[in-house]
Amino acid sequence: MKKITHIFKMALLSLAFASCEKTMMHEGDVMASEEGGKSNSVGKVFTLSNNAAANQVMVYNRGVNGMLSFSAAFNTGGSGTGGGLGNQGAIALSDEGDLLVAVNPASNSISSFRANSGSLELVCVKPSGGMRPVSVTMYGGLVYVLNAGGTGNISGFTMSSDGTLSPLGGSMRPLSSSASGAAQICFVNDGTVLAITEKATNMIITYTVSGGLPDVYHSLTSANPTPFGFAVGKENLIYVSEAAGGAAGASTVSSYHISNNGEISLVTGPLSAGQTAACWVVITNNNKYVYATNTASNTITSFYAKNEFSIKQGVATTATNTPIDAALNKNSKFLYVLNSGDDTFGVFVVSNDGMLMHIQTVSGIPDGATGLAAE
């Protein structure tokens, strides 16, 4: 309880909802707490160590039963901060699973990797076009990064089929404020719009994308304060967590429609998560269930996306310790949650009715780790 209280005192000051800094554990200390994840590997789960000395992408094997075992760590060629970033999307994985991009927040750069036979090959490291990159998104041959430091901005890159990044001239755009507390960037509407959440300004902003470059700007004040992470659904919808500044029991999730010209409109919400500090959001690939991690309540709230324009509160699932990032594998059968309170992964089976069953805790995750991607 003391640790959680301390985290949220810091969060209310910085709007980052982050853990305290510690020393990163050695690579050899990272292992699965159950042996089941070591057999029948059928996929991977990736996280970013965010280590200040040498940032690394940590790779875990996923078994047919969903369980994880540590595989290897790969240097990004950049450095992390060693602490939480108040972000979602520090790692982006291509739809084909062959390319990966990660942020290096302390060295103001991003790194690209080529994935091959369970291994990652570093392709290049490029300046992020700003300070403290925290979130990155990919669509087709485009990559955009959200820089939360300094005055804040977004910046674009082209990405070749082998993972080579090239800065995209004329792609830098400002955020709504020089102190926006930016949290996440993601392509929406089949790559025609970029959406960004800003914690400090309580804004959701968009840029349309024309010829690869950000074009028309739109903004909307969120339905509840502190819009944080979001999941991209079908029918041009996004589902946004609203942490309400960390106020007890005040967190919500709202759905917003983003038109093809970038205009943002509230569809449903704010709907109560019934918890505190809802920050990270994912959605199943059938667009039916939405999950929000509640950092201060140590829970996950499930929502039922009843139809294309509504969400309905489900139930809160425990078995987490200060949960932050979350990711679903491609067929949405397994949910992975990064727990910053005890530096673990929580592994859950997703049932046909959207209920979650905890099946594994993976220990030894580097403290300060951020971002999750799963295949």
C-alpha positions in Angstrom: 0.0 0.0 0.0 2.9 2.4 0.8 4.4 1.7 -2.7 1.1 2.4 -4.4 0.5 5.6 -2.4 4.0 6.8 -3.3 3.5 6.1 -7.0 0.3 8.1 -7.1 1.7 11.1 -5.2 4.3 11.2 -8.0 1.7 10.6 -10.6 -0.5 13.5 -9.5 2.6 15.8 -9.8 3.8 14.5 -13.1 0.6 12.9 -14.6 2.8 10.0 -15.5 1.5 7.3 -13.2 4.9 5.7 -13.1 7.0 3.5 -10.8 10.0 4.7 -8.9 13.4 4.1 -10.5 15.4 1.0 -9.6 18.4 -0.8 -11.0 17.6 -3.1 -14.0 17.9 -6.8 -13.2 20.5 -8.8 -15.1 19.3 -10.6 -18.2 20.0 -13.9 -16.6 17.5 -13.1 -13.9 14.6 -13.0 -16.3 12.6 -16.2 -16.4 9.2 -17.6 -16.4 7.7 -18.6 -13.0 6.2 -21.7 -14.6 7.8 -24.2 -16.9 4.7 -24.6 -19.1 5.6 -21.6 -21.3 8.9 -23.2 -22.4 7.4 -25.8 -24.7 5.5 -25.6 -28.0 6.5 -22.0 -28.7 4.1 -20.5 -31.2 4.6 -16.8 -30.8 6.4 -13.9 -29.0 5.7 -11.2 -26.5 7.9 -8.1 -26.5 8.6 -5.4 -23.9 11.1 -2.6 -23.6 13.5 -2.6 -20.6 13.8 1.2 -20.7 17.2 0.7 -18.9 19.2 3.9 -18.5 22.5 2.3 -19.3 21.5 0.3 -22.4 17.9 0.0 -23.5 16.8 -3.4 -24.7 13.9 -5.2 -26.3 13.1 -8.2 -24.1 11.6 -11.2 -26.0 9.5 -13.9 -24.5 8.4 -17.2 -26.1 4.7 -17.8 -26.0 3.5 -21.4 -25.7 0.3 -22.9 -27.2 -1.2 -22.5 -23.7 -0.3 -18.8 -23.6 2.4 -19.1 -21.0 5.6 -17.2 -21.4 9.3 -18.0 -21.0 12.2 -15.6 -21.4 14.0 -15.9 -24.7 16.6 -13.1 -25.3 17.3 -9.4 -24.9 18.4 -7.2 -27.8 20.2 -3.8 -27.5 18.4 -0.9 -29.1 21.5 1.2 -29.5 19.8 3.9 -27.3 19.0 4.5 -23.7 15.9 4.6 -21.5 15.0 6.5 -18.4 14.9 3.7 -15.9 11.4 4.8 -14.8 7.8 5.0 -16.0 7.0 7.2 -19.0 3.3 7.8 -18.6 2.7 6.4 -22.0 1.2 3.7 -24.2 2.8 2.3 -27.3 6.6 2.4 -26.6 6.9 -0.6 -29.0 5.1 -1.1 -32.3 5.1 -4.5 -34.2 4.1 -4.8 -37.8 1.0 -6.7 -38.7 3.2 -9.4 -40.3 5.4 -9.6 -37.2 8.5 -9.1 -39.2 9.4 -5.5 -38.2 9.5 -3.8 -34.8 10.1 -0.2 -33.7 11.0 0.9 -30.2 11.6 4.3 -28.5 14.7 5.3 -26.7 13.4 8.1 -24.4 16.6 9.2 -22.8 18.7 9.3 -26.0 15.9 11.0 -28.1 15.9 8.3 -30.7 14.0 5.3 -32.1 15.3 1.9 -33.2 14.0 -0.5 -35.8 14.5 -4.3 -35.8 14.0 -7.1 -38.3 12.4 -10.2 -36.8 13.6 -13.5 -38.1 13.1 -17.0 -36.6 12.5 -15.7 -33.1 15.5 -13.4 -33.2 15.7 -9.6 -33.6 18.3 -7.9 -35.8 18.9 -4.2 -35.2 18.5 -2.3 -38.5 19.0 1.3 -37.6 18.8 4.0 -34.9 17.5 7.4 -35.8 16.9 10.7 -33.9 13.2 10.9 -33.0 12.8 14.5 -34.3 12.2 15.7 -30.7 12.8 15.0 -27.1 11.8 12.0 -25.0 10.0 9.8 -27.5 7.4 7.8 -25.6 5.1 6.2 -28.3 5.4 5.0 -31.8 3.0 3.8 -34.5 3.3 2.0 -37.8 1.1 1.7 -40.9 2.3 0.5 -44.3 5.6 2.2 -45.0 5.1 5.0 -42.5 6.2 5.3 -38.9 5.3 8.2 -36.6 6.7 8.9 -33.2 5.3 11.0 -30.3 7.9 13.1 -28.5 6.7 14.1 -25.1 9.7 16.1 -23.9 10.5 19.8 -24.5 7.6 21.5 -26.2 6.4 18.1 -27.6 5.7 17.1 -31.2 5.2 14.3 -33.6 7.6 13.3 -36.3 7.4 10.9 -39.2 9.6 8.4 -41.0 9.4 6.2 -44.0 10.2 2.5 -43.4 11.5 0.2 -46.1 10.7 -3.5 -46.3 14.0 -4.3 -44.6 13.3 -2.0 -41.6 15.4 0.9 -42.6 14.0 4.2 -41.3 14.4 7.5 -43.1 13.2 10.9 -41.7 10.2 12.3 -43.5 10.8 15.9 -44.5 8.1 18.3 -43.4 6.4 15.8 -41.1 7.0 17.5 -37.7 3.9 18.9 -36.1 3.2 20.5 -32.7 0.9 19.2 -30.0 -1.9 21.3 -28.7 0.3 22.8 -26.0 4.0 23.1 -25.1 3.1 21.2 -21.9 0.6 18.6 -23.1 1.7 15.5 -21.2 1.4 13.5 -24.4 0.7 9.8 -23.8 0.1 7.9 -27.1 0.0 8.2 -30.8 -1.6 5.7 -33.2 -2.7 5.5 -36.8 -6.5 5.2 -37.1 -9.0 4.9 -40.0 -6.8 2.7 -42.1 -3.8 5.0 -41.8 -5.6 8.2 -42.9 -5.5 9.9 -39.5 -3.1 10.1 -36.6 -4.7 10.3 -33.1 -2.9 11.5 -30.0 -3.9 11.7 -26.3 -2.7 14.5 -24.0 -2.9 13.9 -20.2 -2.1 17.5 -19.0 -4.4 19.3 -21.4 -7.2 16.8 -21.3 -7.2 16.8 -25.1 -7.5 14.2 -27.8 -6.0 15.6 -31.0 -5.8 14.3 -34.6 -4.0 15.1 -37.8 -5.2 13.8 -41.1 -2.5 12.2 -43.2 -2.1 13.2 -46.8 0.8 12.0 -48.9 2.4 10.6 -45.7 2.4 14.0 -44.0 0.2 15.4 -41.2 -2.4 17.8 -42.7 -5.6 19.0 -41.1 -5.6 19.4 -37.2 -8.6 18.7 -35.0 -9.0 18.6 -31.2 -11.6 17.7 -28.6 -11.6 17.9 -24.8 -12.0 14.4 -23.3 -15.2 13.4 -21.6 -13.3 13.0 -18.3 -9.9 14.4 -17.3 -6.6 12.8 -18.1 -7.1 10.9 -21.3 -4.3 8.3 -21.3 -4.1 5.2 -23.5 -6.4 4.1 -26.2 -7.3 1.1 -28.3 -8.3 1.4 -32.0 -11.5 -0.4 -32.9 -13.5 -0.9 -36.0 -15.9 1.7 -37.6 -13.4 4.5 -36.9 -13.8 4.2 -33.1 -11.2 4.6 -30.4 -11.6 3.6 -26.8 -9.8 5.9 -24.4 -9.0 5.5 -20.7 -9.6 8.7 -18.6 -7.7 8.5 -15.4 -9.3 11.6 -13.8 -6.0 12.8 -12.3 -5.8 9.6 -10.2 -8.9 10.5 -8.1 -10.1 7.4 -6.2 -12.8 5.4 -8.1 -13.2 8.2 -10.7 -11.6 6.6 -13.8 -13.6 6.0 -16.9 -13.5 4.7 -20.5 -15.1 6.6 -23.4 -15.6 5.8 -27.0 -14.9 8.4 -29.7 -15.6 8.4 -33.4 -12.9 9.9 -35.7 -14.2 10.8 -39.1 -12.1 10.5 -42.2 -11.4 14.2 -42.1 -10.1 13.9 -38.5 -13.0 15.3 -36.6 -13.5 13.7 -33.2 -16.8 13.2 -31.5 -17.9 11.5 -28.3 -20.0 8.4 -28.8 -20.4 6.8 -25.4 -19.1 7.8 -22.0 -17.6 8.5 -19.8 -18.4 5.1 -18.4 -17.1 4.3 -15.0 -14.4 1.7 -14.7 -15.3 1.5 -11.0 -11.6 1.8 -10.2 -8.7 4.2 -9.8 -6.2 5.4 -12.5 -7.4 3.5 -15.6 -4.6 4.1 -18.0 -3.9 1.5 -20.6 -6.5 0.0 -23.0 -6.7 -2.9 -25.5 -9.4 -4.4 -27.6 -10.0 -7.9 -28.9 -9.6 -8.5 -32.6 -13.4 -9.2 -33.0 -14.0 -5.7 -31.6 -16.2 -7.2 -28.8 -14.2 -6.7 -25.6 -12.2 -3.8 -24.2 -9.9 -4.1 -21.3 -8.5 -1.2 -19.2 -5.8 -1.7 -16.6 -6.4 0.3 -13.3 -2.9 1.1 -12.0 -3.9 2.2 -8.5 -6.6 -0.4 -7.9 -4.5 -3.4 -9.1 -7.3 -4.5 -11.3 -8.4 -4.9 -15.0 -11.9 -3.7 -16.0 -13.6 -5.5 -18.9 -16.0 -3.7 -21.2 -18.4 -5.2 -23.7 -18.5 -3.3 -27.0 -22.1 -4.1 -27.6 -22.3 -2.5 -31.0 -20.3 -0.1 -33.1 -21.1 3.0 -31.0 -21.3 1.8 -27.4 -19.5 0.1 -24.6 -20.9 -1.4 -21.5 -19.0 -1.9 -18.2 -18.1 -5.5 -17.3 -16.3 -6.7 -14.2 -13.0 -5.9 -12.6 -10.4 -8.7 -12.5 -7.7 -8.9 -9.8 -4.4 -10.7 -9.9 -2.3 -7.7 -10.8 0.1 -5.4 -9.0 0.2 -1.8 -10.2 -0.7 -2.9 -13.8 0.4 -0.6 -16.6 0.8 -1.8 -20.3 -1.3 -4.5 -21.7 -1.4 -6.5 -25.0 -3.5 -9.2 -26.6 -2.0 -11.8 -28.9 -3.2 -11.9 -32.5 -6.2 -14.1 -32.0 -7.0 -12.4 -28.7 -7.0 -15.7 -26.8 -4.4 -14.4 -24.3 -4.0 -11.1 -22.5 -0.6 -10.0 -21.2 -0.3 -7.3 -18.5 2.9 -5.6 -17.3 2.8 -5.1 -13.6 5.1 -2.3 -12.4 4.5 -2.9 -8.7 6.4 -6.2 -8.6 8.0 -6.2 -12.0 6.1 -9.2 -13.4 3.8 -10.1 -16.3 0.3 -11.3 -15.6 -0.9 -13.9 -18.2 -4.6 -14.3 -18.7 -6.8 -16.6 -20.8 -9.6 -14.7 -22.5 -12.8 -16.8 -22.6 -15.5 -16.6 -25.3 -17.6 -14.4 -23.1 -14.7 -12.0 -22.5 -14.0 -13.1 -18.9 -10.3 -13.3 -17.8 -8.6 -16.2 -16.0 -5.2 -15.7 -14.6 -2.9 -18.6 -15.5 0.7 -17.4 -14.9 2.9 -14.8 -13.3 6.3 -14.2 -15.0 8.9 -12.7 -12.7 12.1 -10.7 -13.1 10.9 -8.1 -15.6 13.3 -5.1 -15.7 12.1 -2.4 -13.4 10.9 0.6 -15.4 10.0 -1.6 -18.3 7.4 -0.1 -20.7 5.4 -1.1 -23.8 4.0 -4.5 -24.8 3.5 -6.1 -28.1 2.3 -9.7 -28.8 2.0 -12.0 -31.8 
